[in-house]
């Protein structure tokens, strides 16, 4: 191992130690399951904003998105980013305050399945159980994609065995999350968001310099057919452009719909200490998302220019582009090596900030919503905490097994899980918060149809190609919301206490 690689590992090691210490620090503040899963609703506006977006973007921001831009040009990456930026803003503007107030009024709900069950007075806990199962189905592979990203990082750069690197990364994430719970995850996510931002800008600046300046980057991109065109996709194998249809654009923009159903983002809305501070959080979150997405896409374009000008070797895996650039930077002296280590810490940050939140959400689904909620098993406060932590470890172990294949695509796994949550929870959250006539059976039917349609469209309909080959989130979301509305209208209207509660939340300032 070279001196540069040792210095990079020292930087990464220091970063991981800080994350572990944060977990230990917050472990002393977890006196109940409410503290462990929602931080006692004590988050400030800046931690709320940055932890929500850092946990949302994951390794997809520093690996998946630049990789897509590198391989196919602007169209796919840009329309996805535009959809996410719009979805981010609307989620904070429309959903955040209402959900914060409603979840508190609804028997102080501490998880999304809790909120659904309390909102609709689901005395049999059917809605809660189905929602919990959906979270497990989609979050475990989502978490696995994060573990896989860590394995790819260390394997491609340091030659460390992929599986060993992936397991060590998983152990660190599980350690600070199981000790510190939601507060530790949110605080580390805040720090990780800052580290991710620094990493993006360092890579952006260094890449442009090595590629020969902005003009060289632009000249390289314009020489490739359709590479900078938002209505075409570049095909590297044939060196030609393929059309990117209006329908494809619409389905890609639908990535923004996913925000309305993301449990780990919605939990941040529920956890802020004062709903009046959400306006500040919205501004911080939106600005960060727009800038970060733009820089990430630019890095993909810059990376291809570096390859075509001979400054960097062609990439066998486009998703490792930032890893390779960091390695290139590290060869410019000991200070550059430390900076390169900071960039790699940024990639780890993007992965860890999502994995910790997903582990907590999946863990709460098992311990709170299935064991305590559905099966009504009563436990002491201490026993509840033990069950929560053991569940978290077991779910992480399953994610490690799913991440064993080192050839899995981070972008594709995240894309599918994103569609799953957007279609199952998004319509339910939307109607639960803003439509008084929505019923439990409507919510349940919409949730099941949305989840089923994601699988049906992805594996049965989209492969047919043509106009049907669109991102599964859009048709699944539309099907779910239509079914929710129709079934709600066909079933008995909500009881008067549910209607009164809805009006009371609506009147809250």
C-alpha positions as CSV (number, residue, x, y, z in Angstrom):
1,X,0.0,0.0,0.0
2,X,1.4,3.4,-1.0
3,X,2.0,6.4,1.3
4,X,-0.9,8.2,-0.4
5,X,-3.3,5.3,0.2
6,X,-2.3,5.2,3.9
7,X,-2.9,8.9,4.3
8,X,-6.3,8.5,2.7
9,X,-7.2,5.6,5.0
10,X,-6.1,7.7,8.0
11,X,-8.6,10.5,6.9
12,X,-11.4,8.0,6.4
13,X,-10.5,6.3,9.7
14,X,-10.7,9.6,11.6
15,X,-14.1,10.3,10.1
16,X,-15.4,6.9,11.1
17,X,-14.2,7.4,14.6
18,X,-16.1,10.7,14.9
19,X,-19.3,8.9,13.7
20,X,-18.8,6.2,16.3
21,X,-18.3,8.7,19.1
22,X,-21.5,10.5,18.1
23,X,-23.4,7.3,18.5
24,X,-21.9,6.7,21.9
25,X,-22.7,10.3,23.0
26,X,-26.4,10.0,22.0
27,X,-26.8,6.6,23.5
28,X,-27.1,8.3,26.9
29,X,-30.1,10.3,25.7
30,X,-32.3,7.3,24.6
31,X,-34.5,6.7,27.5
32,X,-37.4,5.3,25.6
33,X,-38.4,3.9,22.2
34,X,-39.8,7.4,21.3
35,X,-36.3,8.8,21.8
36,X,-34.7,6.0,19.9
37,X,-37.0,6.2,16.8
38,X,-37.9,9.9,16.7
39,X,-35.4,11.7,18.9
40,X,-38.2,13.0,21.2
41,X,-39.2,15.5,18.5
42,X,-36.3,17.8,19.4
43,X,-34.5,18.4,16.0
44,X,-33.6,21.9,15.1
45,X,-34.3,23.4,11.6
46,X,-30.8,23.0,10.2
47,X,-30.3,19.4,11.4
48,X,-33.8,18.6,10.1
49,X,-33.1,20.0,6.7
50,X,-29.6,18.5,6.2
51,X,-30.3,15.2,7.7
52,X,-33.5,14.8,5.6
53,X,-31.6,15.5,2.4
54,X,-28.4,13.7,3.2
55,X,-30.4,10.6,4.2
56,X,-32.4,10.9,1.0
57,X,-29.6,11.3,-1.5
58,X,-27.4,8.4,-0.4
59,X,-24.6,7.0,-2.5
60,X,-26.7,7.6,-5.5
61,X,-25.7,11.3,-5.4
62,X,-21.9,10.6,-5.4
63,X,-21.9,7.4,-7.4
64,X,-25.2,6.7,-9.3
65,X,-26.0,10.1,-10.7
66,X,-22.5,11.1,-11.9
67,X,-22.2,7.6,-13.4
68,X,-25.4,8.0,-15.4
69,X,-24.2,11.4,-16.7
70,X,-20.8,10.0,-17.6
71,X,-22.3,7.1,-19.5
72,X,-25.3,8.6,-21.3
73,X,-25.1,12.4,-21.2
74,X,-27.4,15.0,-19.8
75,X,-30.9,13.8,-20.6
76,X,-31.5,11.0,-18.1
77,X,-29.5,12.6,-15.3
78,X,-30.9,16.1,-15.7
79,X,-34.6,15.2,-16.0
80,X,-34.2,13.0,-12.9
81,X,-32.5,15.9,-11.0
82,X,-35.2,18.3,-12.0
83,X,-37.9,16.0,-10.8
84,X,-36.1,15.5,-7.5
85,X,-35.6,19.2,-7.0
86,X,-39.3,20.0,-7.6
87,X,-40.3,17.1,-5.4
88,X,-38.0,18.2,-2.6
89,X,-39.5,21.7,-2.6
90,X,-43.1,20.6,-2.8
91,X,-42.6,18.0,-0.1
92,X,-41.3,20.6,2.3
93,X,-43.8,23.2,1.2
94,X,-47.0,21.1,1.2
95,X,-46.4,18.1,3.4
96,X,-43.9,18.9,6.2
97,X,-46.0,21.1,8.5
98,X,-49.2,19.2,8.1
99,X,-47.5,15.9,8.8
100,X,-45.7,17.3,11.8
101,X,-48.9,18.6,13.4
102,X,-51.1,15.6,12.3
103,X,-48.7,12.9,13.6
104,X,-48.4,14.7,16.9
105,X,-52.2,15.0,17.3
106,X,-52.7,11.4,16.2
107,X,-51.7,9.8,19.5
108,X,-48.1,11.1,19.1
109,X,-47.3,8.7,16.2
110,X,-43.6,8.0,16.0
111,X,-43.5,6.0,12.8
112,X,-45.3,6.3,9.4
113,X,-47.2,3.0,9.9
114,X,-48.2,4.4,13.4
115,X,-49.6,7.5,11.7
116,X,-51.6,5.6,9.1
117,X,-53.1,3.4,11.8
118,X,-54.0,6.2,14.2
119,X,-55.2,8.5,11.4
120,X,-57.8,5.9,10.2
121,X,-58.6,4.4,13.6
122,X,-57.4,1.0,12.4
123,X,-58.2,-1.0,15.5
124,X,-57.1,-4.3,14.0
125,X,-53.7,-2.8,13.0
126,X,-54.0,-4.2,9.4
127,X,-52.9,-0.9,7.8
128,X,-50.0,-0.7,10.2
129,X,-48.8,-4.2,9.5
130,X,-49.0,-3.9,5.7
131,X,-47.2,-0.6,5.8
132,X,-44.5,-2.1,8.0
133,X,-44.0,-5.1,5.6
134,X,-43.7,-2.7,2.7
135,X,-41.0,-0.7,4.5
136,X,-39.0,-3.9,5.1
137,X,-39.5,-5.1,1.5
138,X,-38.1,-2.0,0.0
139,X,-35.7,-0.7,2.6
140,X,-33.7,-3.8,3.1
141,X,-32.4,-3.9,-0.5
142,X,-32.1,-0.1,-0.4
143,X,-29.8,-0.5,2.6
144,X,-28.0,-3.3,0.8
145,X,-27.2,-0.9,-2.1
146,X,-25.5,1.4,0.4
147,X,-23.4,-1.4,1.8
148,X,-22.5,-2.4,-1.7
149,X,-21.3,1.2,-2.5
150,X,-19.0,1.0,0.5
151,X,-17.6,-2.3,-0.7
152,X,-17.0,-0.9,-4.2
153,X,-15.3,2.1,-2.8
154,X,-12.6,0.3,-0.9
155,X,-12.2,-2.6,-3.3
156,X,-11.7,-0.4,-6.4
157,X,-9.3,2.0,-4.7
158,X,-7.3,0.1,-2.1
159,X,-7.6,-3.4,-3.5
160,X,-9.3,-4.6,-0.3
161,X,-11.6,-7.5,-0.6
162,X,-15.1,-6.3,-1.6
163,X,-16.9,-8.5,1.0
164,X,-14.6,-7.6,3.8
165,X,-14.9,-3.8,3.1
166,X,-18.6,-4.1,2.8
167,X,-19.0,-5.9,6.1
168,X,-16.7,-3.5,8.0
169,X,-18.7,-0.5,6.7
170,X,-22.0,-2.2,7.7
171,X,-20.6,-2.9,11.3
172,X,-19.7,0.8,11.8
173,X,-23.1,2.0,10.6
174,X,-24.9,-0.5,12.8
175,X,-22.8,0.4,15.8
176,X,-23.5,4.1,15.9
177,X,-27.1,3.7,14.8
178,X,-28.0,1.0,17.4
179,X,-26.3,3.0,20.2
180,X,-27.5,6.5,19.3
181,X,-30.8,5.9,17.5
182,X,-32.6,8.6,15.6
183,X,-30.7,11.5,17.3
184,X,-27.3,10.0,16.4
185,X,-28.5,9.3,12.9
186,X,-29.8,12.8,12.4
187,X,-26.7,14.5,13.8
188,X,-24.3,12.3,11.8
189,X,-26.4,12.9,8.7
190,X,-26.0,16.6,9.2
191,X,-22.3,16.3,9.4
192,X,-22.3,13.9,6.5
193,X,-24.3,16.3,4.3
194,X,-21.5,18.9,4.9
195,X,-18.8,16.4,4.1
196,X,-20.7,15.3,0.9
197,X,-20.9,19.0,-0.2
198,X,-17.1,19.6,0.3
199,X,-16.3,16.4,-1.6
200,X,-18.5,17.4,-4.6
201,X,-16.9,20.8,-5.0
202,X,-13.3,19.5,-4.6
203,X,-13.9,16.9,-7.3
204,X,-15.6,19.4,-9.5
205,X,-12.7,21.9,-9.3
206,X,-9.9,19.4,-9.6
207,X,-11.7,17.6,-12.5
208,X,-12.0,20.8,-14.6
209,X,-8.4,21.7,-14.0
210,X,-7.1,18.2,-15.1
211,X,-9.4,18.1,-18.1
212,X,-7.9,21.3,-19.4
213,X,-10.5,23.9,-18.3
214,X,-14.2,24.5,-18.8
215,X,-13.8,25.0,-22.6
216,X,-12.1,21.6,-23.0
217,X,-15.0,19.9,-21.0
218,X,-17.6,21.7,-23.1
219,X,-15.8,20.9,-26.4
220,X,-15.5,17.2,-25.5
221,X,-19.2,17.0,-24.6
222,X,-20.5,18.8,-27.7
223,X,-18.4,16.5,-30.0
224,X,-20.5,13.5,-28.8
225,X,-23.9,12.9,-30.5
226,X,-26.8,13.9,-28.2
227,X,-24.6,14.1,-25.1
228,X,-25.7,17.6,-24.1
229,X,-29.2,17.3,-25.6
230,X,-32.1,16.9,-23.2
231,X,-34.2,15.1,-25.8
232,X,-31.6,12.5,-26.7
233,X,-29.4,9.9,-25.0
234,X,-25.8,9.2,-26.0
235,X,-25.0,5.6,-26.8
236,X,-21.3,5.0,-26.3
237,X,-21.2,1.6,-28.0
238,X,-22.5,3.0,-31.3
239,X,-21.3,6.6,-30.8
240,X,-24.8,7.8,-31.7
241,X,-27.8,9.5,-30.2
242,X,-31.1,7.9,-29.3
243,X,-34.4,9.8,-28.8
244,X,-35.6,10.6,-25.3
245,X,-39.3,10.9,-25.7
246,X,-41.8,13.3,-24.0
247,X,-43.3,10.3,-22.2
248,X,-39.9,9.2,-21.0
249,X,-39.2,12.8,-19.7
250,X,-42.6,12.7,-17.9
251,X,-41.8,9.4,-16.2
252,X,-38.3,10.5,-15.3
253,X,-39.7,13.7,-13.7
254,X,-41.9,11.4,-11.7
255,X,-38.9,10.7,-9.5
256,X,-40.1,13.8,-7.6
257,X,-43.3,11.9,-6.6
258,X,-41.2,9.5,-4.6
259,X,-40.5,12.1,-2.0
260,X,-44.1,12.1,-0.8
261,X,-43.7,8.5,0.4
262,X,-40.1,8.3,1.7
263,X,-40.4,7.2,5.4
264,X,-36.9,8.4,6.4
265,X,-37.6,11.8,5.0
266,X,-41.1,12.1,6.4
267,X,-39.8,11.2,9.8
268,X,-37.6,14.3,9.8
269,X,-40.8,16.4,9.4
270,X,-42.3,14.6,12.4
271,X,-39.2,15.1,14.5
272,X,-38.6,18.8,14.3
273,X,-39.1,20.6,17.7
274,X,-41.3,23.4,16.3
275,X,-43.4,23.2,13.1
276,X,-42.9,27.0,12.6
277,X,-39.2,26.3,11.9
278,X,-39.9,24.2,8.9
279,X,-39.8,27.2,6.6
280,X,-36.2,27.7,7.4
281,X,-35.6,23.9,6.8
282,X,-37.3,24.1,3.5
283,X,-35.0,26.9,2.2
284,X,-31.9,25.1,3.4
285,X,-32.9,21.8,2.0
286,X,-34.0,23.1,-1.4
287,X,-30.8,25.1,-2.0
288,X,-28.6,22.2,-1.0
289,X,-30.4,19.8,-3.2
290,X,-30.3,22.0,-6.3
291,X,-26.6,22.8,-6.0
292,X,-25.6,19.2,-5.1
293,X,-27.5,17.7,-8.0
294,X,-26.1,20.1,-10.5
295,X,-22.5,19.6,-9.4
296,X,-22.9,15.8,-9.4
297,X,-24.1,15.8,-13.0
298,X,-21.3,18.1,-14.0
299,X,-18.8,15.7,-12.5
300,X,-20.0,13.0,-14.8
301,X,-19.5,15.2,-17.8
302,X,-16.1,16.4,-16.5
303,X,-15.0,12.8,-15.9
304,X,-15.7,11.8,-19.5
305,X,-13.7,14.8,-20.7
306,X,-10.8,13.6,-18.4
307,X,-10.9,10.2,-20.1
308,X,-11.1,11.5,-23.6
309,X,-8.2,13.9,-23.1
310,X,-6.1,11.1,-21.7
311,X,-5.9,12.5,-18.1
312,X,-7.8,9.4,-16.8
313,X,-8.2,5.8,-17.8
314,X,-11.6,4.7,-19.1
315,X,-13.9,3.5,-16.4
316,X,-15.1,-0.1,-16.3
317,X,-17.8,0.9,-13.8
318,X,-19.1,4.5,-14.4
319,X,-20.4,4.6,-10.8
320,X,-16.8,4.7,-9.5
321,X,-16.0,8.0,-11.2
322,X,-15.5,10.1,-8.1
323,X,-13.5,7.3,-6.5
324,X,-11.1,7.3,-9.4
325,X,-10.8,11.1,-9.5
326,X,-10.0,11.1,-5.7
327,X,-7.3,8.5,-6.3
328,X,-5.9,10.7,-9.1
329,X,-5.9,13.7,-6.8
330,X,-4.1,11.9,-4.0
331,X,-1.0,11.4,-6.1
332,X,-0.1,15.1,-5.8
333,X,1.5,15.0,-2.4
334,X,0.6,14.3,1.2
335,X,-1.9,17.2,1.5
336,X,-3.7,16.1,-1.7
337,X,-3.8,12.6,-0.3
338,X,-5.6,13.8,2.8
339,X,-8.0,15.8,0.6
340,X,-8.5,12.6,-1.4
341,X,-9.4,10.8,1.8
342,X,-11.9,13.5,2.6
343,X,-13.6,12.9,-0.8
344,X,-13.8,9.2,-0.1
345,X,-15.2,10.1,3.4
346,X,-17.8,12.1,1.5
347,X,-18.8,9.0,-0.5
348,X,-19.0,7.0,2.8
349,X,-21.1,9.9,4.2
350,X,-23.6,9.7,1.4
351,X,-23.9,6.0,2.0
352,X,-24.0,6.0,5.8
353,X,-26.5,8.9,6.0
354,X,-29.1,6.8,4.1
355,X,-28.3,3.4,5.5
356,X,-28.6,4.5,9.2
357,X,-32.0,6.1,8.5
358,X,-33.3,3.1,6.6
359,X,-32.1,0.7,9.3
360,X,-34.0,2.7,11.9
361,X,-37.2,2.8,9.7
362,X,-37.0,-0.9,9.0
363,X,-36.3,-1.8,12.6
364,X,-39.2,0.3,13.9
365,X,-41.5,-1.5,11.5
366,X,-40.6,-4.8,13.0
367,X,-40.3,-3.9,16.7
368,X,-42.9,-1.2,17.0
369,X,-45.4,-1.9,14.3
370,X,-45.4,-5.7,14.0
371,X,-44.3,-7.0,17.4
372,X,-45.9,-4.3,19.6
373,X,-48.6,-3.0,17.3
374,X,-49.9,-6.0,15.3
375,X,-49.3,-8.8,17.8
376,X,-49.8,-6.5,20.8
377,X,-46.9,-7.9,22.8
378,X,-46.4,-5.8,25.9
379,X,-42.8,-5.3,27.0
380,X,-41.0,-3.1,29.5
381,X,-39.2,0.0,28.4
382,X,-35.8,-1.7,28.6
383,X,-37.1,-4.8,26.7
384,X,-38.5,-2.6,24.0
385,X,-35.1,-0.9,23.5
386,X,-33.4,-4.3,23.3
387,X,-35.9,-5.6,20.8
388,X,-35.4,-2.4,18.7
389,X,-31.6,-2.8,18.6
390,X,-31.6,-6.6,18.0
391,X,-34.0,-6.0,15.1
392,X,-31.8,-3.4,13.6
393,X,-28.8,-5.7,13.7
394,X,-30.8,-8.6,12.1
395,X,-32.0,-6.4,9.3
396,X,-28.5,-5.2,8.7
397,X,-27.4,-8.8,8.4
398,X,-30.0,-9.5,5.8
399,X,-28.9,-6.4,3.8
400,X,-25.3,-7.6,3.9
401,X,-26.4,-10.9,2.3
402,X,-28.3,-9.1,-0.4
403,X,-25.2,-6.9,-1.0
404,X,-22.9,-9.9,-1.5
405,X,-23.0,-9.5,-5.3
406,X,-20.4,-6.9,-6.1
407,X,-21.7,-6.3,-9.6
408,X,-25.1,-4.9,-8.4
409,X,-25.9,-1.4,-9.6
410,X,-26.5,1.3,-7.0
411,X,-28.6,3.4,-9.4
412,X,-30.9,0.5,-10.4
413,X,-31.5,-0.7,-6.8
414,X,-32.2,2.8,-5.5
415,X,-34.4,3.5,-8.5
416,X,-36.6,0.5,-7.8
417,X,-36.9,1.1,-4.1
418,X,-37.7,4.8,-4.7
419,X,-40.6,3.8,-6.9
420,X,-41.8,1.3,-4.4
421,X,-42.1,3.9,-1.6
422,X,-43.4,6.6,-3.8
423,X,-46.2,4.5,-5.2
424,X,-47.2,2.7,-1.9
425,X,-46.9,5.6,0.6
426,X,-47.1,8.7,-1.5
427,X,-50.8,8.6,-2.4
428,X,-51.7,7.5,1.1
429,X,-49.8,10.4,2.8
430,X,-51.3,12.9,0.3
431,X,-54.9,11.9,0.8
432,X,-54.5,11.3,4.6
433,X,-53.3,14.8,5.1
434,X,-55.5,16.7,2.6
435,X,-58.7,14.7,1.9
436,X,-61.2,14.3,4.7
437,X,-63.2,11.6,3.0
438,X,-60.3,9.2,2.7
439,X,-60.9,5.9,4.4
440,X,-58.8,3.1,5.9
441,X,-60.0,0.7,3.1
442,X,-59.1,3.2,0.5
443,X,-55.7,3.7,2.0
444,X,-55.1,0.0,2.3
445,X,-56.3,-0.8,-1.3
446,X,-54.2,2.1,-2.8
447,X,-51.1,0.9,-0.9
448,X,-51.4,-2.7,-2.0
449,X,-52.1,-1.7,-5.7
450,X,-49.3,0.8,-5.7
451,X,-46.8,-1.8,-4.5
452,X,-48.0,-4.5,-6.8
453,X,-48.0,-2.2,-9.8
454,X,-44.3,-1.3,-9.2
455,X,-43.4,-5.0,-9.6
456,X,-45.9,-5.6,-12.5
457,X,-44.8,-2.6,-14.5
458,X,-41.1,-3.2,-13.9
459,X,-40.9,-6.8,-14.7
460,X,-43.9,-7.5,-17.0
461,X,-45.0,-4.3,-18.8
462,X,-41.9,-2.2,-19.2
463,X,-39.9,-5.0,-20.9
464,X,-42.4,-4.8,-23.8
465,X,-40.7,-1.5,-24.7
466,X,-42.1,1.4,-26.7
467,X,-44.3,3.8,-24.8
468,X,-44.6,1.2,-22.1
469,X,-40.9,1.3,-21.3
470,X,-41.2,4.1,-18.7
471,X,-40.2,4.4,-15.1
472,X,-42.5,2.3,-13.0
473,X,-43.2,5.0,-10.4
474,X,-45.5,7.1,-12.6
475,X,-48.0,4.5,-13.6
476,X,-47.9,2.9,-10.1
477,X,-48.5,6.2,-8.4
478,X,-51.4,7.1,-10.6
479,X,-53.0,3.6,-10.2
480,X,-52.6,3.8,-6.4
481,X,-54.2,7.2,-6.0
482,X,-57.1,6.3,-8.3
483,X,-57.8,3.1,-6.4
484,X,-57.5,5.0,-3.0
485,X,-60.1,7.6,-4.1
486,X,-62.5,5.1,-5.7
487,X,-62.5,2.6,-2.7
488,X,-62.8,5.5,-0.2
489,X,-65.9,6.8,-2.0
490,X,-67.4,3.2,-2.1
491,X,-66.8,2.6,1.6
492,X,-68.4,4.0,4.7
493,X,-67.3,7.6,5.4
494,X,-65.0,8.2,8.4
495,X,-66.4,8.6,11.9
496,X,-67.1,12.0,13.3
497,X,-64.1,12.0,15.6
498,X,-61.8,11.4,12.6
499,X,-63.5,14.3,10.7
500,X,-63.2,16.6,13.7
501,X,-59.5,15.7,14.1
502,X,-58.9,16.4,10.5
503,X,-60.5,19.8,10.8
504,X,-58.6,20.6,13.9
505,X,-55.3,19.9,12.2
506,X,-56.3,21.8,9.2
507,X,-57.0,24.9,11.4
508,X,-53.6,24.7,13.1
509,X,-51.1,27.5,12.2
